Amino acid sequence: MGIEAPARVKYALIHEAVQRDGNLLNIRWLCRIAGVTRSGYYAWIKAAPARERRDEADREDFALVLEAYRFRGRSKGARGIYMRLLHRNVRMNLKKIRRLMKKYGLKCPIRRGNPNRQIAKALRTGSIAPNLVQRDFLGKGVRKVLLTDITYLFYDGGRCYLSTILDAATREVLGYRLSASLEVAFVLETVDSMIREYGSQLDDTAIVHSDQGCHYTSATFIRKLRDNHFLQSMSRKGNCWDNAPQESFFGHMKDEIRDAVSCCRSFEEVQEIIDDQMDYYNNDRYQELLCRGWFLPPNTYDCGSFVVNGTAIVGKEPKKPYNRCKSTQKGAELYEISI
């Protein structure tokens, strides 16, 4: 005999019934009805001070979790909170963070899959560049594979278009432009902004990879890349996986700013949000992929080295793409250089 509920819930109900004024119920009967033992009930009563201490500690830790969750107005999951806390010199177990989020009902928006997305068969035409990347986004190194694409942003006053260029190795946004129209000029300006900021780090082996959109097959864009000594690469037609990091970047970005952008009344307001998002992404959005064992924002990892708490860490170039930086426990040769 008993009711379906955790034991602690049953003990709490029994205790509440016993404490009522004029109670005539016997603890033995209540325990029998609930399907628990009297010894367990009395042990629960005895442990009340310890539970209160644990709850107080949980409330203090959850305050830190909530502060990291709300950092710069972007909702974060457990891993994002964990990485933010590490950069504040607060060590908290990832399982504990998830437990506290569940206990206090803190949730992060989850990206939903697109059921209508279909990958078409690859088709080639005379104006389509070959796929030089072949999904090897990390193996060629820093500033070697530059991913670009365009996305739509809808706001209260209409819609606008965002063009970005992403370093496939560091995930850093090297250039971006927001435009009120789809004219090819803003795509060319994206390339120009990247060259102004990072031109000294680029050479004639850098590959600009895109889809087969009309902007990237236009004569002016092809000429722009040729004049600046870039190699051009394109995904297969309809195959979003060939430009997966760029597609993922847009997906996560829209999840983070969709509500803010939808409330904008003008193009200028959207521009302010995009500027803030790009600054946040490059400087404060920590990513595990960049360096196993270190959680760093994209612009911290620069041409084979990265900076942690004022110390430059330089590592050997790995042979396998997904092992860009390994911890010393895994045998990577890392050296600390004071700066």
BABANU-132810 format. One record per residue (C-alpha): residue number from 1; x, y, z. Coordinates in pm, 1 decimal. Layout:
BEGIN
[NUM, [X, Y, Z]]
...
% end
This chain:
BEGIN
[1, [0.0, 0.0, 0.0]]
[2, [130.1, 348.8, -74.6]]
[3, [118.8, 651.0, -303.2]]
[4, [346.0, 725.9, -599.4]]
[5, [579.6, 1005.9, -491.2]]
[6, [940.3, 1048.3, -371.2]]
[7, [995.9, 954.7, -7.5]]
[8, [1089.8, 1311.5, 89.4]]
[9, [752.9, 1433.6, -42.1]]
[10, [570.2, 1170.7, 162.6]]
[11, [764.4, 1263.3, 476.2]]
[12, [680.2, 1631.5, 423.7]]
[13, [309.0, 1551.6, 384.6]]
[14, [309.4, 1337.9, 698.7]]
[15, [488.8, 1610.6, 894.9]]
[16, [240.5, 1873.6, 773.4]]
[17, [-55.1, 1654.5, 876.7]]
[18, [91.1, 1585.6, 1220.2]]
[19, [155.5, 1955.6, 1288.4]]
[20, [-203.8, 2061.9, 1225.1]]
[21, [-411.8, 2177.2, 1522.0]]
[22, [-644.6, 1910.9, 1655.7]]
[23, [-468.5, 1633.8, 1466.5]]
[24, [-591.9, 1286.0, 1560.9]]
[25, [-394.4, 1094.0, 1298.8]]
[26, [-135.1, 844.3, 1414.4]]
[27, [215.5, 860.1, 1259.2]]
[28, [216.8, 482.6, 1225.0]]
[29, [-105.5, 492.3, 1022.5]]
[30, [17.4, 777.0, 804.7]]
[31, [346.1, 598.8, 730.2]]
[32, [158.0, 279.2, 645.8]]
[33, [-76.2, 466.2, 408.3]]
[34, [215.9, 646.4, 242.8]]
[35, [419.7, 327.8, 211.2]]
[36, [719.9, 450.9, 411.4]]
[37, [879.1, 341.0, 738.1]]
[38, [857.2, 526.7, 1068.5]]
[39, [1234.0, 504.8, 1109.0]]
[40, [1276.9, 674.4, 773.7]]
[41, [1034.4, 948.2, 876.0]]
[42, [1215.0, 1014.6, 1203.9]]
[43, [1551.7, 1014.0, 1023.9]]
[44, [1410.0, 1274.9, 784.5]]
[45, [1299.6, 1489.0, 1079.0]]
[46, [1642.2, 1458.2, 1240.7]]
[47, [1817.9, 1560.8, 916.9]]
[48, [1617.1, 1884.4, 880.6]]
[49, [1903.3, 2115.6, 995.7]]
[50, [2144.3, 1953.7, 748.9]]
[51, [1890.6, 1996.9, 467.1]]
[52, [1850.8, 2362.3, 555.6]]
[53, [2228.8, 2412.3, 540.1]]
[54, [2239.7, 2241.8, 200.1]]
[55, [1951.7, 2456.1, 73.9]]
[56, [2127.1, 2771.3, 192.5]]
[57, [2448.2, 2665.4, 14.6]]
[58, [2245.1, 2587.7, -297.8]]
[59, [2084.7, 2932.2, -288.7]]
[60, [2426.2, 3098.1, -268.5]]
[61, [2562.9, 2887.6, -555.4]]
[62, [2251.5, 2945.2, -763.4]]
[63, [2302.4, 3320.6, -729.2]]
[64, [2638.0, 3275.3, -907.4]]
[65, [2476.1, 3052.3, -1168.9]]
[66, [2202.5, 3308.6, -1232.6]]
[67, [2454.9, 3590.8, -1266.8]]
[68, [2649.1, 3390.5, -1527.2]]
[69, [2323.2, 3294.0, -1700.9]]
[70, [2224.6, 3660.2, -1738.6]]
[71, [2571.8, 3786.3, -1839.4]]
[72, [2531.7, 4046.2, -2115.4]]
[73, [2163.6, 3960.5, -2148.4]]
[74, [2216.8, 3626.7, -2324.8]]
[75, [2059.8, 3308.9, -2190.0]]
[76, [2311.0, 3026.7, -2154.1]]
[77, [2299.8, 2654.3, -2104.6]]
[78, [2487.8, 2463.0, -1835.7]]
[79, [2812.9, 2450.8, -2035.4]]
[80, [2799.6, 2822.2, -2114.3]]
[81, [2744.8, 2897.8, -1744.8]]
[82, [3030.0, 2662.6, -1650.7]]
[83, [3270.6, 2839.6, -1887.3]]
[84, [3161.7, 3184.7, -1767.4]]
[85, [3218.6, 3084.6, -1403.2]]
[86, [3565.4, 2951.9, -1486.5]]
[87, [3659.6, 3291.0, -1628.3]]
[88, [3549.4, 3444.6, -1298.9]]
[89, [3774.9, 3198.6, -1112.8]]
[90, [3471.2, 3014.4, -975.9]]
[91, [3491.2, 2636.2, -1002.1]]
[92, [3158.5, 2456.7, -1000.1]]
[93, [3091.0, 2106.4, -1124.6]]
[94, [2888.4, 2086.1, -1445.5]]
[95, [2654.0, 1830.2, -1286.9]]
[96, [2594.0, 2065.2, -995.7]]
[97, [2507.8, 2349.1, -1232.9]]
[98, [2254.3, 2127.1, -1408.8]]
[99, [2110.9, 2015.7, -1073.2]]
[100, [2068.8, 2374.2, -954.9]]
[101, [1909.4, 2477.8, -1283.7]]
[102, [1661.1, 2191.5, -1251.5]]
[103, [1595.8, 2261.5, -883.4]]
[104, [1514.9, 2629.3, -937.4]]
[105, [1350.2, 2592.3, -1279.3]]
[106, [1614.5, 2779.1, -1479.6]]
[107, [1595.5, 2686.0, -1847.2]]
[108, [1787.1, 2782.7, -2158.6]]
[109, [1609.4, 2806.2, -2498.3]]
[110, [1680.6, 2495.6, -2704.2]]
[111, [1734.7, 2515.6, -3076.3]]
[112, [1470.3, 2329.1, -3270.8]]
[113, [1550.9, 2130.4, -3578.4]]
[114, [1408.8, 2239.0, -3911.4]]
[115, [1186.4, 1952.1, -4036.5]]
[116, [1156.5, 2109.6, -4381.7]]
[117, [1529.7, 2118.8, -4453.6]]
[118, [1629.1, 1887.0, -4733.0]]
[119, [1966.1, 1840.7, -4893.1]]
[120, [1944.4, 1840.8, -5273.0]]
[121, [2180.7, 1654.8, -5502.4]]
[122, [2493.6, 1840.5, -5605.9]]
[123, [2474.0, 2015.9, -5939.5]]
[124, [2757.8, 2203.8, -6110.9]]
[125, [2748.2, 2486.3, -6357.8]]
[126, [3024.8, 2669.1, -6536.5]]
[127, [3023.7, 2962.4, -6290.3]]
[128, [3047.5, 2749.7, -5975.3]]
[129, [3383.3, 2729.9, -5796.7]]
[130, [3508.6, 2387.8, -5682.1]]
[131, [3467.6, 2279.1, -5322.2]]
[132, [3824.8, 2323.4, -5197.1]]
[133, [3734.5, 2289.3, -4829.2]]
[134, [3563.5, 1947.1, -4842.5]]
[135, [3434.1, 2003.6, -4486.0]]
[136, [3791.4, 2011.4, -4350.8]]
[137, [3720.1, 2327.2, -4154.1]]
[138, [3999.9, 2300.4, -3894.9]]
[139, [4277.4, 2104.0, -4062.7]]
[140, [4413.6, 2385.9, -4279.7]]
[141, [4485.7, 2615.1, -3984.5]]
[142, [4407.3, 2966.2, -3866.8]]
[143, [4310.1, 3231.6, -4126.5]]
[144, [4310.2, 2967.3, -4400.6]]
[145, [3940.2, 2881.6, -4437.1]]
[146, [3708.4, 3184.1, -4432.8]]
[147, [3337.9, 3099.1, -4433.6]]
[148, [3079.8, 3349.3, -4554.4]]
[149, [2703.7, 3362.3, -4593.3]]
[150, [2398.4, 3589.2, -4575.6]]
[151, [2099.3, 3565.1, -4340.6]]
[152, [1769.8, 3748.2, -4297.7]]
[153, [1671.9, 3938.3, -3982.8]]
[154, [1308.8, 4038.2, -3928.2]]
[155, [1220.4, 4333.1, -3706.1]]
[156, [906.5, 4532.5, -3632.7]]
[157, [975.4, 4781.4, -3909.7]]
[158, [1064.3, 4531.6, -4183.9]]
[159, [1364.3, 4311.7, -4254.4]]
[160, [1735.1, 4346.9, -4317.1]]
[161, [2022.9, 4127.1, -4425.4]]
[162, [2345.0, 4031.3, -4248.6]]
[163, [2662.5, 3918.9, -4423.8]]
[164, [2949.8, 3773.3, -4219.0]]
[165, [3289.9, 3615.3, -4269.9]]
[166, [3392.5, 3354.4, -4013.0]]
[167, [3736.0, 3201.9, -3952.0]]
[168, [3660.6, 2828.5, -3959.1]]
[169, [3950.8, 2744.6, -3724.0]]
[170, [3894.2, 3001.3, -3446.8]]
[171, [3522.6, 3073.2, -3513.1]]
[172, [3602.0, 3444.6, -3495.4]]
[173, [3389.0, 3687.4, -3695.8]]
[174, [3642.6, 3865.8, -3916.5]]
[175, [3399.6, 4094.0, -4094.3]]
[176, [3028.3, 4170.8, -4107.8]]
[177, [2785.6, 4413.3, -4271.0]]
[178, [2416.9, 4477.5, -4211.9]]
[179, [2217.0, 4602.0, -4509.1]]
[180, [1862.0, 4712.5, -4579.7]]
[181, [1881.8, 4563.1, -4929.5]]
[182, [2020.0, 4251.4, -5096.8]]
[183, [2242.0, 4437.0, -5341.9]]
[184, [2581.6, 4275.1, -5390.3]]
[185, [2760.6, 4585.3, -5257.6]]
[186, [2721.7, 4491.9, -4890.2]]
[187, [2881.5, 4151.0, -4953.0]]
[188, [3181.2, 4327.2, -5109.3]]
[189, [3196.6, 4562.9, -4809.8]]
[190, [3212.5, 4258.4, -4581.5]]
[191, [3526.9, 4143.4, -4761.8]]
[192, [3673.5, 4494.4, -4745.6]]
[193, [3610.5, 4520.5, -4369.4]]
[194, [3789.4, 4188.1, -4314.3]]
[195, [4088.4, 4299.2, -4521.2]]
[196, [4115.7, 4626.6, -4327.3]]
[197, [4118.8, 4451.0, -3990.3]]
[198, [4303.1, 4127.4, -4066.6]]
[199, [4477.2, 4181.5, -4400.0]]
[200, [4823.6, 4135.3, -4247.5]]
[201, [4724.1, 3784.0, -4128.8]]
[202, [4593.9, 3668.5, -4468.0]]
[203, [4792.0, 3534.5, -4762.0]]
[204, [4727.9, 3390.2, -5107.3]]
[205, [4647.6, 3046.2, -4963.2]]
[206, [4337.3, 3174.5, -4778.5]]
[207, [4013.2, 3019.9, -4906.0]]
[208, [3683.1, 3210.5, -4907.3]]
[209, [3410.0, 2947.6, -4891.9]]
[210, [3041.6, 3016.4, -4955.7]]
[211, [2725.4, 2861.8, -5093.5]]
[212, [2620.1, 2898.8, -5456.8]]
[213, [2408.3, 3209.5, -5398.9]]
[214, [2384.8, 3473.8, -5670.7]]
[215, [2602.8, 3716.2, -5471.5]]
[216, [2895.3, 3474.6, -5463.7]]
[217, [2865.5, 3372.2, -5830.4]]
[218, [2847.9, 3735.5, -5945.6]]
[219, [3130.7, 3873.6, -6155.8]]
[220, [3198.8, 4157.1, -5909.4]]
[221, [3245.5, 3921.8, -5613.4]]
[222, [3467.5, 3684.9, -5810.6]]
[223, [3676.3, 3982.3, -5924.1]]
[224, [3700.6, 4110.9, -5565.9]]
[225, [3847.4, 3779.9, -5447.1]]
[226, [4083.1, 3753.6, -5742.2]]
[227, [4211.9, 4108.7, -5697.6]]
[228, [4289.3, 4036.2, -5331.1]]
[229, [4453.2, 3700.1, -5407.4]]
[230, [4196.0, 3478.8, -5233.3]]
[231, [4103.8, 3130.5, -5346.5]]
[232, [3731.3, 3078.1, -5398.5]]
[233, [3542.8, 2768.7, -5286.1]]
[234, [3173.5, 2680.8, -5290.5]]
[235, [2951.9, 2424.0, -5125.1]]
[236, [2763.4, 2171.1, -5329.4]]
[237, [2421.7, 2296.2, -5432.2]]
[238, [2166.6, 2269.8, -5153.5]]
[239, [2414.6, 2108.8, -4913.3]]
[240, [2421.4, 2315.4, -4594.1]]
[241, [2668.0, 2073.3, -4428.5]]
[242, [2946.3, 2197.5, -4657.0]]
[243, [2925.4, 2532.5, -4473.7]]
[244, [2814.0, 2393.2, -4137.8]]
[245, [3006.0, 2623.1, -3894.4]]
[246, [2867.0, 2933.2, -4065.4]]
[247, [2511.2, 2794.5, -4065.0]]
[248, [2548.6, 2699.7, -3697.0]]
[249, [2674.5, 3049.6, -3613.3]]
[250, [2366.3, 3210.7, -3767.9]]
[251, [2135.4, 2963.8, -3593.8]]
[252, [2277.4, 3027.9, -3246.7]]
[253, [2296.9, 3402.4, -3306.8]]
[254, [1928.2, 3421.7, -3400.3]]
[255, [1832.9, 3220.8, -3093.0]]
[256, [2014.9, 3474.4, -2875.8]]
[257, [1892.1, 3799.0, -3035.9]]
[258, [1559.2, 3707.6, -3198.4]]
[259, [1343.4, 3860.9, -2924.9]]
[260, [1549.4, 4180.2, -2908.1]]
[261, [1553.0, 4225.6, -3287.6]]
[262, [1179.2, 4159.8, -3323.5]]
[263, [1110.2, 4458.4, -3095.3]]
[264, [1319.2, 4702.3, -3302.7]]
[265, [1137.4, 4978.7, -3487.7]]
[266, [1421.7, 5092.3, -3714.7]]
[267, [1725.5, 4966.1, -3902.7]]
[268, [1954.0, 5166.3, -3671.9]]
[269, [1823.4, 4982.3, -3365.5]]
[270, [1897.1, 4648.3, -3531.8]]
[271, [2247.1, 4772.7, -3617.0]]
[272, [2313.5, 4847.6, -3249.8]]
[273, [2205.4, 4497.1, -3149.3]]
[274, [2421.4, 4336.5, -3418.9]]
[275, [2726.1, 4543.1, -3318.1]]
[276, [2679.8, 4439.3, -2955.6]]
[277, [2625.6, 4074.6, -3053.0]]
[278, [2944.0, 4060.9, -3260.4]]
[279, [3142.8, 4216.8, -2976.7]]
[280, [2990.3, 3969.2, -2730.5]]
[281, [3052.1, 3671.6, -2959.7]]
[282, [3416.7, 3753.2, -3034.2]]
[283, [3513.7, 3860.1, -2681.5]]
[284, [3286.7, 3696.0, -2425.1]]
[285, [3113.9, 3390.9, -2575.0]]
[286, [3332.3, 3101.8, -2464.0]]
[287, [3370.9, 2798.1, -2688.0]]
[288, [3498.9, 2456.1, -2595.1]]
[289, [3593.0, 2356.3, -2949.8]]
[290, [3874.9, 2610.0, -2976.1]]
[291, [4097.1, 2442.0, -2722.7]]
[292, [4023.2, 2127.6, -2525.7]]
[293, [4067.8, 2201.9, -2157.1]]
[294, [4046.7, 2579.7, -2207.8]]
[295, [3719.6, 2767.5, -2259.2]]
[296, [3794.7, 3077.2, -2462.6]]
[297, [3618.5, 3336.1, -2677.7]]
[298, [3716.6, 3330.5, -3048.3]]
[299, [3943.4, 3636.0, -3056.7]]
[300, [4159.0, 3500.0, -2770.8]]
[301, [4295.9, 3225.5, -2995.9]]
[302, [4514.3, 3398.5, -3250.2]]
[303, [4740.2, 3228.6, -3504.8]]
[304, [4838.2, 2930.9, -3291.6]]
[305, [4845.0, 3095.3, -2947.8]]
[306, [4596.3, 3216.5, -2693.4]]
[307, [4595.7, 3431.5, -2380.9]]
[308, [4468.6, 3317.6, -2041.7]]
[309, [4481.7, 3553.9, -1741.0]]
[310, [4764.5, 3758.9, -1889.1]]
[311, [4973.0, 3459.3, -1998.1]]
[312, [5029.4, 3361.0, -2358.0]]
[313, [5003.3, 2987.4, -2421.6]]
[314, [5164.1, 2855.1, -2738.8]]
[315, [5098.5, 2502.4, -2859.8]]
[316, [5225.7, 2283.0, -3144.0]]
[317, [5004.3, 2262.3, -3453.0]]
[318, [4811.2, 1934.7, -3423.0]]
[319, [4775.7, 1680.6, -3700.8]]
[320, [4411.9, 1595.0, -3625.7]]
[321, [4158.5, 1875.6, -3686.2]]
[322, [3957.7, 1836.2, -3366.2]]
[323, [4263.3, 1840.9, -3138.4]]
[324, [4375.7, 2200.8, -3195.5]]
[325, [4497.2, 2239.2, -2838.7]]
[326, [4534.5, 1956.9, -2592.3]]
[327, [4585.9, 1972.9, -2220.9]]
[328, [4922.8, 1875.2, -2079.7]]
[329, [4767.7, 1560.8, -1935.9]]
[330, [4703.7, 1441.5, -2291.9]]
[331, [5063.0, 1488.9, -2396.5]]
[332, [5054.4, 1816.9, -2587.6]]
[333, [5362.5, 2035.1, -2561.8]]
[334, [5247.3, 2365.6, -2413.9]]
[335, [5475.8, 2642.6, -2300.8]]
[336, [5394.6, 2946.9, -2089.7]]
[337, [5545.1, 3279.3, -2189.2]]
[338, [5501.7, 3574.5, -1954.6]]
[339, [5376.9, 3890.3, -2121.9]]
% end
